[in-house]
Amino acid sequence: MSNRIAFQGEPGAYSHEACRNARPDMEALPCRTFEDVIESVRSGEADLAMLPVENTTYGRVADIHRLLPHSGLHIIDEAFVRVHINLLAVPGATLEDVTEAHSHLVLLPQCAGFLKQHNIRGRVSPDNARAAREVSEQGDPHSAALASELAGEIYGLNVLARHIEDQDNNTTRFLVMSRQADMSRRGPHGMITSFVFQVRNIPAALYKAMGGFATNGINMTKLESYMVDGSFTATQFYADIVGHPDDRNVQLAMEELEHFTTNVEVLGVYPAAHPRG
């Protein structure tokens, strides 16, 4: 056992924060891409993967749903991270010193009100944690980063302003994935089953496939479609439901689903986080 959990990004990224919150006893392993995260677990370099799947502000994370079915990994947990954005600067700098703030393109608009109020120009960086690292390396009191407090801790930066985002509901959902599935647990707040499927080429196939979940009283918390292999005719669906495959009503619904699909693949069965966002 390596006792490592892999994430995409540099140390101090929000994915790193998710690792620290969900698995504080494990060493967080930074990886360049999502594919690298998955491969690190498949190869045994890491035991678990922490992958973001959706954000309340920007929707689903690109490419993740495409990667999950072919990853060879299994979802064993979910985690939610409230995205708090902070203005970080080198020791000795003051808010009045700062003239520009660097961060990822996604984060800058979320702090537009604060930046305008303090006459600070936004500057795009490939990654918020990288922005924090570069601000630390450059040592310029006029330059700051918009990033997590964890990034400030790692790179020796001071928090000049805390939680400066314009909206207070920005949350990212992550999936924790492992080489081995674990179907034995029962969470205190219920279970989530995640799966992908493709419907048969018959009229109203999706409507009929979903019918079993309604008639068996199963709450489907997520249903998304995406193209397979760049084809407009091959559509795959990703779904989350509340329940465990051993539950009788889930068994009945999945049996009905199979009548109207060409394949169904369960990606994971795991305890629902509390609260779920």
N, C-alpha and C positions, 0 to 999 in steps of 0.2 A: 504493500500500500504506500502510495506517494504522499498521502494526506494533503493533496493540492486540489484547488478548485480553479479552473481556467475561466478567463473572461476576455472579451475583446476590448482593446484600448490600452492606454498608458496607465501606470499607477496613479490613483486619484480620480479616475473616471467614475461615473455614477454606477457602472457595472461593478467596479471594484468595491464601491460602497455596499452594493447588494450582496457581494460575497462576504464582506465583513459582518454585515447584519445577519445574514442567514446561516453562515458557517464560520463563526468567529474563531473556532479552534483549528481551522485549516489555513494553509498558506495559499494566498491568492497568486495565480500565475497569469501575467499579462500576455496576450497574443495579438498579432497584427490584424487578423481577419476572423470572421465567424468560422470559416472553414478550418483555420488553424486551431481554434478552440475545440471544435469537434474532433479533429485529428489527434490533439493532445490527449483526449480521453480514450479514444480508440487505441492509441499506441501504449497507453499506460503511464504516460508522463504525468497525467493528472487523473484524479479519481472522479471528479465531477465537472460539469460545465455549467456556467451561468449565462443564459442567453436571453436578451430582451426580445419580447414578442409584440408589445403594443404600448402606446403612450396615449394618455387621455387627451392630449393636445394635438398630436400629429398622427394618430392612428397606428396601424401596424408597422412594424419594422421591416423594411424591404429585405427580401431574400430569405428571411427566416423560415417562412412556411414552406418555401421550396426546398430548403435544406433538411428540415426535420424528418420527412419520411425516408430519406436515404442516408441518414446519419448513422444508423445502427445503434443509436442510443435510445434510452427510455426516460420519459419524464417521471421524476420521483417527488418533486415539490414545486410550489410556486412561491414567488416572493414579490412584494410591492415596495417600491422606493419612491418616496415623495421627493421630487426634484426641487431642492432648495438651491437657489443661486446666490452666490456671495461675491462681493468685490474684494479681491485679494491683491496685496501689494507688498513690496519689500519692506523689511523692518525700518522704521523711521519715517516712512512716507505717510502723508496725511491725505484725507479725502480732497482737500483743496489742491494738493499737488497733482492729482491724477488728471490727465488730459485725454487719455485713450484707454479703452478696455478691449482686450482680446478674448475671443471665445469662438465656439463652433457657430456656424451660420444659423443653426436651429435655436440656440440660446439667446443670441443678441436681440431679436424682436421681443422676447419675453421680458426684457428689462428696459424697453424703450422709454417708458415713463421716467424711470430713475436716471437713465443716461441723459435724457433731455433736461431734466431738472438741474443736474449738476454740470451741464455743458461738457459731457464726456463723449468723445467720438468712439463708435464701435469699429473694431477691426476683426476681420474674419480669420480664424485659425482652423486647421483641420480637426482639432480635438480640444475640448476644454481643459483636460489634464495637461496636454502638451502646452497649451497657452500658459498655464500656471508654471510649468517647468521652465519655459523660455523667459517668462518675466523674472523668475528667480535667477536664472543664469545671467541675464542682461543687467540686473541691478539698477534699473532706471526708475526713480521714484515717480516719474510722470506716466509710467506704463503700468497697467493693472490687468488682472485676469478675472473673468467671470467663470466660477467653477465651484466645486464642492468644498466644504470645510476640510474634508479628508485630503484634498489636493493641497490646500494651504498647509496642513500638518506635515505632509510628505516633503514639500519643497521649501519649507521654512518661511512661508509668507504670513503676513498678518491680515486678519479680517477687518477691513475698513467699514464695510456695511454688510449686514447679514440679512438673508431672505429678501432680496430686492426684486424678485419677480413680480410682474404686474398682476398675474392671476395666482390664486392660492390653491389651485386644484390640480396642478401638473404632477401626474404620477405615472411611473413606468412599471409594467408588469414583466417579471422575469420567470423563466422556467429553469429549474435545476434538473440536469440530465445525467444519467449514469449508464454504464455498460450493462448493468443488470436491472431488470424490472423488479418491482416489489409490490405484489398484489395483496400482501398479508395485512397491511395496516388499515385502521379505521380512524379517521380524524375526528376530533371533538366537534368540529364545525361542518362535518359532512365530507364527502369525497367528490372529486372531479375526475371524469374520464374524458380524455382527449383522443380524437381519432380523425382519420382522413378517409374519404371515399369518393368514388366516381359513379355517377348514375348511369343506368342503361339508356340507350338511345330509343326511348319510347315516350309517347305524349304524357305530360304531367308526371314524369318520373320523380322529380325532386319533391313535388307536392305529396306524392304517395309515399316516398321514402320518409318524409318527415311526419307523416300521419301517426306512425306508431309511437312516437314520443309524446304527442298530444294525448292520444287515447290512453296511454299508460301513466299520465300525470308526471312526466319528466320535464324538468326545467332545462331548456337549452340556452345557455348563457352566451354562446358565441357560434356564429355560422358565417364563414367567409369562403368566397370562391376565388380561384386563380387558375390561370392557364397552365397547361402541362406541355413542356417541350415547345413553347412558342406557338402552339396550335390554337386556333379560334374554336375548334370543334371539340377538343379534349379539355374538359373543365374538371378540376379537382376541388373538393370541398373540405374545409377544416372545421371541426366542431368541438365544442366543450359542452358537456352535460353534467348536471348534478346527480351523482349516483355512482354505484360500484357495479362492475359487470356481474358480480355474484347476486345482486339484488334481482328478484324475480321480475319486477317491472322493467328493469333495464334489459334483462335477457329477452323478454318478449319484444321490446322495441328494436333491439339489435337484430333479432330474427326477422322481423318485418322489413327492416332496412335492407337486409341481404337480398330480399326478393327483387328489389328495384335498383341494385347497384352491381357493378362489375367487380369491385373489390372493396374491402373495408380493412383498414389497418389501425389497430389501437396503438397510439403513441405513448400513452402513459395513464396510470391510475394513481392518484395522489391526494393527500388531504387538502381541503380548501383552506387557504390562508384566512386568518381572521384579524381585522375585517378584510374582505376581498376588495381592496382599494378604498 
